[in-house]
Amino acid sequence: MQDDSSGLASKTFAVLAKDWRLELRSRYALNTILMFGVTTLAIVSFSLGQSGLSPKVLAAVFWIIMFFSAMSALAQVFVREEEAGTALALKLSADPTAVYLGKLLFNLVLLTVLSAIVTPLFFIFTDAPADRVGPTVLVLALGVVCLCAASTLVAAVISKSAMKGALFAVLSFPILILPLIMLVQATAGVWGDTTVGSIAAPLQGLFAYAVVMITASLMLFKFVWRE
């Protein structure tokens, strides 16, 4: 059992390392996701102004920016394999579970980089309260996991489609609408000086969603990947 776990971990990190080597050469996903996020943030902040917005509106704006920024590049983990013609070689050489986990980790790192850049800029461009760092980071971490957990499987589904970009966002939104609502509720509660205990329900919902989505994706991915 221990050998199986270590073998799965090594294969997972091998897939992750391969994707990051390719990404560092082209920087397509990084440039796309950062440019989209920063540009959208700048446009929204100049349009809405810096003051007078309620915590709920600020939270909704923030997660709209995060969602559409994620949709602009998270599909590349599988689209790139199909476009480069390496999907078949990956299917023959790697276990489906290792492929999914490696791609999931890649998207997690990618969205973490986006969050680390966009979130401080959001506090600078708006009057969102920046004094509750701990709860904000907790909600942000759960949001990143939820976005990646759902979008990674969808990316595998649409990778062979002719309209990959549009289809990715269309299929991801119905799956992500529930966690997005909970993320807005939790973020608004944190920024509205609400105690962490009072937003326990959305936090628990986000954690449960992430666990269920990752578990379901692990069960379904082998059928999607080998199709």
C-alpha positions in Angstrom: 0.0 0.0 0.0 2.8 2.4 0.9 4.6 1.6 -2.4 1.4 2.3 -4.3 1.0 5.6 -2.6 4.6 6.7 -3.2 4.3 5.6 -6.8 1.1 7.6 -7.3 2.7 10.6 -5.7 5.8 10.4 -7.9 3.7 10.1 -11.1 1.5 12.9 -10.0 4.5 15.3 -9.4 6.0 14.1 -12.7 2.9 15.2 -14.6 2.9 18.5 -12.6 6.6 19.1 -13.4 6.1 18.4 -17.1 3.3 20.9 -17.3 5.2 23.6 -15.5 8.3 23.0 -17.7 6.0 23.6 -20.7 4.4 26.6 -19.1 7.6 28.3 -18.2 8.7 27.9 -21.9 5.6 29.5 -23.3 4.0 31.3 -20.3 0.7 31.2 -22.2 -1.5 30.3 -19.2 0.3 32.6 -16.8 0.3 35.6 -19.1 -3.4 35.0 -20.1 -4.7 34.6 -16.6 -2.7 37.5 -15.1 -3.5 39.9 -18.0 -7.1 39.1 -17.9 -7.3 39.4 -14.1 -5.4 42.7 -13.8 -7.1 44.3 -16.8 -10.6 43.3 -15.5 -9.7 44.6 -12.1 -8.5 47.9 -13.4 -11.6 48.4 -15.5 -14.0 47.5 -12.8 -12.3 49.6 -10.2 -12.3 52.7 -12.3 -15.9 52.2 -13.3 -17.3 51.6 -9.8 -15.0 54.0 -7.9 -13.1 53.3 -4.7 -15.7 54.2 -2.0 -19.3 53.7 -1.1 -19.6 50.0 -2.1 -21.1 47.5 0.3 -19.1 44.4 1.4 -21.5 42.2 -0.6 -21.0 44.2 -3.8 -17.2 44.2 -3.3 -17.3 40.4 -2.7 -19.4 39.8 -5.8 -17.1 41.9 -7.9 -14.0 40.1 -6.6 -15.3 36.6 -7.3 -16.6 37.6 -10.7 -13.0 38.8 -11.6 -11.6 35.5 -10.2 -14.1 33.3 -12.0 -13.6 34.8 -15.5 -9.8 35.0 -15.0 -9.8 31.3 -14.1 -12.0 30.5 -17.1 -9.5 32.3 -19.4 -6.7 29.7 -18.9 -7.5 26.8 -16.6 -8.6 24.7 -19.6 -5.1 24.8 -21.1 -3.9 21.8 -19.0 -5.8 19.4 -21.4 -6.2 21.6 -24.4 -2.4 21.9 -24.8 -2.1 18.1 -24.7 -4.6 17.7 -27.6 -3.1 20.5 -29.7 0.4 19.3 -29.3 -0.6 15.7 -30.0 0.9 14.4 -26.7 -2.4 13.2 -25.2 -2.1 9.7 -26.5 1.5 9.3 -25.2 0.3 10.6 -21.8 -2.6 8.1 -21.8 -0.2 5.2 -22.5 2.5 6.3 -20.0 0.6 7.6 -16.9 -2.2 6.4 -14.7 -5.4 8.4 -15.1 -5.5 9.2 -11.3 -1.9 10.6 -11.5 -2.8 12.6 -14.6 -5.9 14.2 -12.9 -4.0 15.0 -9.7 -1.1 16.4 -11.6 -3.4 18.6 -13.7 -5.3 19.7 -10.6 -2.1 20.7 -8.8 -1.0 22.7 -11.8 -4.3 24.6 -11.9 -4.1 25.1 -8.1 -0.6 26.7 -8.4 -1.7 28.8 -11.4 -4.8 30.1 -9.6 -2.8 30.7 -6.4 -0.4 32.9 -8.4 -3.3 34.8 -9.7 -4.8 35.2 -6.2 -1.5 36.4 -4.8 -1.3 39.2 -7.4 -5.0 40.2 -7.9 -6.1 40.2 -4.2 -3.6 42.9 -3.0 -4.4 45.0 -6.1 -8.1 44.6 -5.3 -7.6 46.0 -1.8 -5.5 48.9 -3.3 -8.0 49.8 -6.1 -11.2 49.5 -3.8 -12.1 50.3 -0.3 -12.4 46.6 0.7 -11.2 46.2 4.3 -7.7 44.8 4.4 -7.5 44.3 8.2 -8.9 40.7 8.3 -6.2 38.9 6.5 -6.6 35.5 8.1 -10.3 34.9 7.4 -9.9 36.4 3.9 -7.0 34.0 3.1 -9.1 31.1 4.4 -12.1 31.9 2.1 -9.7 32.6 -0.8 -8.0 29.2 -0.3 -11.3 27.4 -0.3 -12.4 29.3 -3.4 -9.3 28.4 -5.3 -9.7 24.7 -4.5 -13.4 24.8 -5.5 -12.7 26.5 -8.8 -9.9 24.1 -9.7 -11.7 21.0 -8.5 -14.6 21.6 -10.8 -12.8 23.2 -13.8 -10.1 20.5 -14.1 -12.6 17.8 -15.0 -14.5 20.1 -17.3 -11.3 21.0 -19.1 -10.7 17.3 -19.8 -14.3 17.0 -21.2 -14.0 19.9 -23.6 -10.4 19.4 -24.7 -11.4 17.7 -28.0 -14.2 20.2 -28.8 -13.8 22.7 -31.6 -15.0 25.6 -29.4 -12.9 24.9 -26.3 -12.8 28.4 -24.7 -16.5 29.2 -25.0 -17.6 25.7 -24.1 -15.4 25.6 -21.0 -17.0 28.7 -19.4 -20.5 27.6 -20.4 -20.1 24.1 -18.8 -18.2 25.4 -15.8 -20.6 28.1 -14.7 -23.6 25.8 -13.8 -21.2 23.6 -11.8 -19.6 26.5 -10.0 -22.6 28.7 -9.4 -23.3 27.2 -5.9 -19.7 27.6 -4.6 -19.6 31.1 -6.1 -22.7 32.1 -4.1 -21.2 30.7 -1.0 -17.9 32.4 -1.7 -19.7 35.8 -2.0 -21.6 35.2 1.2 -18.4 34.2 3.1 -16.3 37.0 1.7 -19.0 39.6 2.4 -19.3 38.3 5.9 -15.6 38.6 6.5 -15.4 42.1 5.0 -18.5 43.2 6.9 -16.9 42.6 10.3 -18.9 39.4 10.8 -17.3 36.8 13.1 -15.9 33.7 11.5 -18.4 31.6 13.5 -21.3 33.4 11.8 -20.0 32.4 8.4 -19.4 28.8 9.4 -22.2 27.6 7.1 -20.8 28.8 3.8 -17.3 27.7 4.9 -18.5 24.2 5.7 -20.4 24.2 2.4 -17.3 25.2 0.4 -15.2 22.5 2.1 -17.9 19.8 1.5 -18.2 20.9 -2.2 -14.4 20.7 -2.7 -14.2 17.2 -1.2 -17.3 15.9 -3.1 -16.1 17.4 -6.4 -12.5 16.1 -6.2 -13.8 12.6 -5.1 -16.3 12.5 -8.0 -13.7 13.8 -10.5 -11.3 11.0 -9.4 -14.0 8.4 -10.0 -15.1 9.9 -13.4 -11.9 11.1 -14.9 -10.6 7.7 -16.1 -13.7 7.3 -18.2 -13.4 10.8 -19.7 -9.6 10.5 -20.2 -9.8 7.1 -22.0 -12.8 8.1 -24.2 
